[in-house]
Amino acid sequence: MKLIAVLLVGSLAGAGYWFLYATLPDPVGVELEGPLPAQTQLSATPRTKFTPNTRKGYYNIDVVGDFSVPETKKIIFNGAGRNLHVKEDRAKIFRRGFTAVDRGRMVPDVEFWSGDYPPAGWKSQLKISQRSTILYQNYFRDSFGIGWAADNSKAAEVIYQYPPNAQDTQKSLYQAASDLKGGCVGFGDCPQTGWKSTYGTIVLDIENNYNIRNEQEQANLYTFMAKTIKENSSPQTDLGSIDPTPHNSYGYAKAQDYTAKPDLYWTLPAKHTATSKQRGMPDDIVGKTYADYADFQMPGTYYLYPELDYSSSHNSNGDRHWLAALLGEQEVNMKLSPKKRIAWQWLFNTQNGEFPKSAKAEHPAPPAIAEGMAIFYWFTGAYGVLFWDDHQDLMPDQPTPTDYNQQGTGNDRNYACYEHYIHGLWRLFGHHSDLFNGKEKYLNEATECSYDGGKTWYGYNANQLKTKDLPFVRAIVNGNQILVAATKAYAQPGQMAQVMVRYVQNGYKFYTTIQLKGDEIYLGRATMKQ
């Protein structure tokens, strides 16, 4: 490991301060001894031909036929436009790669009862595994008056829980978390006693872990909240949060991310403060962390416009790069926590006025990026995806809004990126689901490649591939089967690139060469010989 010292001049007492950050050295190239072994040609995964939609506020979910995702993976639909096809076939979304639907996208009175109580005998047509919900700040702030959800400076004001027979003067975090057990009413599967939430996935999107004024109170509240939700949910319910997460690289995939330690609120144990007992914090969470109760972590960053712009700079350590960000977040976090990973994915740029053309979420992911997100992500060994959009129902072919701020958003967007994403899922899982049976091995940055015709071999992480401007290659091995994804990110249509891949472990000596055209997403499979 190389330590690079940067001198920071501080203002306190005129002193200077040394800040050290660590970067990983490049891996040592392994030189091949003797002649290059015989190569095995990969069988390229088919592509389907379709004409991408050009209508606004519309996408064609039938660009591919039926396929299913293995039970070892989860893809939650919280995107836009389910209304475009749900009347024709409510269950079609589950045959287009998605395994669950968020509460906001469910069909009223068929998948979730929209009134107070369903009629006797009514039950949702969704299995528990197909149900998901996201709890945003407003659930805690507006429904229960817990201002801390939007302003962490109010952490010391939160009532954890009241003692028995106490008069409630304000709503408690226990009440907000335990009331979720009533979710079973909407699915018609509450037992007579001992209600539990019967969502398959509960996601917290509170996002108040910034500029913390009381770190211990913050850690205590997240730990208590997670514990209480779990205690009031079905054993089949998984819980996770966009934050805390072990490490957030914010879409950069910098070299120093690879030497990061887990973030504070993932690991800080609960501990009583001066007022926590008076506010009802129980002793049984002391020494516990939020991560002790969460079932999954959520590393993954929405793209800004620079990642979608082929003319931008992408290859410096501080540059933004769609594929380096996608892979890098997973490579870093899988080493920081063994928890399964579910990333948020959105096919439009997120809003951030500090970046060019990012003030509005108006730019869709280009075809190769949308398809590549649906393929490369799963080569990291991740468990799931929360497919998100800031729009819900779509109304096609609406006139362009007269309000400039509404132009390029919602119904005014082109949603062909959804078609490319579903096509990517179909290419991967429609042809290779058998490899995702729990016995597969994800090589990640240990995928060995050669860029000089087989003379030397390297295993590079996402940052190193980005900064060296090399083709990205990732592989999965399951028994004698090897599946390889490759692309030259941001390459121009006529640009050609070549890369060799090998797997020389467990008695196999597999070598192959891949020819890449433009930025197309290559996917190929082979049977390895021992």
Stockholm file with secondary structure:
# STOCKHOLM 1.0

chainA/1-530         MKLIAVLLVGSLAGAGYWFLYATLPDPVGVELEGPLPAQTQLSATPRTKFTPNTRKGYYNIDVVGDFSVPETKKIIFNGAGRNLHVKEDRAKIFRRGFTAVDRGRMVPDVEFWSGDYPPAGWKSQLKISQRSTILYQNYFRDSFGIGWAADNSKAAEVIYQYPPNAQDTQKSLYQAASDLKGGCVGFGDCPQTGWKSTYGTIVLDIENNYNIRNEQEQANLYTFMAKTIKENSSPQTDLGSIDPTPHNSYGYAKAQDYTAKPDLYWTLPAKHTATSKQRGMPDDIVGKTYADYADFQMPGTYYLYPELDYSSSHNSNGDRHWLAALLGEQEVNMKLSPKKRIAWQWLFNTQNGEFPKSAKAEHPAPPAIAEGMAIFYWFTGAYGVLFWDDHQDLMPDQPTPTDYNQQGTGNDRNYACYEHYIHGLWRLFGHHSDLFNGKEKYLNEATECSYDGGKTWYGYNANQLKTKDLPFVRAIVNGNQILVAATKAYAQPGQMAQVMVRYVQNGYKFYTTIQLKGDEIYLGRATMKQ
#=GR chainA/1-530 SS CEEEEEEEECCGGGCEEEEEEEECCCCCCEECCSSCCCCCCCEECCCCCCCCCCSBTCCCTTSSCCBCCCTTCEEEEECSCGGGTTTTCGGGGGGBTCCEEEGGGSCBTTTBCCSSSCCTTCCCSSCGGGEEEEEEHHHHHHHHCCGGGTCGGGGGGCCCCCCTTCCCSSCCHHHHHHGGGGGGGGGTCCCSSSCCBCCSEEEEECCCCSSCSCHHHHHHHHHHHHHHHHHTBCTTCEEEESSSCSCCCTTCCCGGGGGCCCCHHHHCCBCCCTTTTTTTCCGGGBTCCHHHHCSEECCCCCCCHHHHCTTSCCCSTTSCCHHHHHHHHHHHHHHHCCSEEEEEECSBCCCCTTSTTCSSSCCBCCHHHHHHHHHHGGGGTCCEEEEECSCCSCCTTCCCCSSGGGTTSGGGSBCHHHHHHHHHHHHHHHHHGGGCSSCCEECGGGCEEESSSSSEEBCCCHHHHHHHTCCEEEEEEETTEEEEEEECTTCCTTCEEEEEEEECCTTCCEEEEEEEETTCCEEEEEECCC
#=GC SS_cons         CEEEEEEEECCGGGCEEEEEEEECCCCCCEECCSSCCCCCCCEECCCCCCCCCCSBTCCCTTSSCCBCCCTTCEEEEECSCGGGTTTTCGGGGGGBTCCEEEGGGSCBTTTBCCSSSCCTTCCCSSCGGGEEEEEEHHHHHHHHCCGGGTCGGGGGGCCCCCCTTCCCSSCCHHHHHHGGGGGGGGGTCCCSSSCCBCCSEEEEECCCCSSCSCHHHHHHHHHHHHHHHHHTBCTTCEEEESSSCSCCCTTCCCGGGGGCCCCHHHHCCBCCCTTTTTTTCCGGGBTCCHHHHCSEECCCCCCCHHHHCTTSCCCSTTSCCHHHHHHHHHHHHHHHCCSEEEEEECSBCCCCTTSTTCSSSCCBCCHHHHHHHHHHGGGGTCCEEEEECSCCSCCTTCCCCSSGGGTTSGGGSBCHHHHHHHHHHHHHHHHHGGGCSSCCEECGGGCEEESSSSSEEBCCCHHHHHHHTCCEEEEEEETTEEEEEEECTTCCTTCEEEEEEEECCTTCCEEEEEEEETTCCEEEEEECCC
//
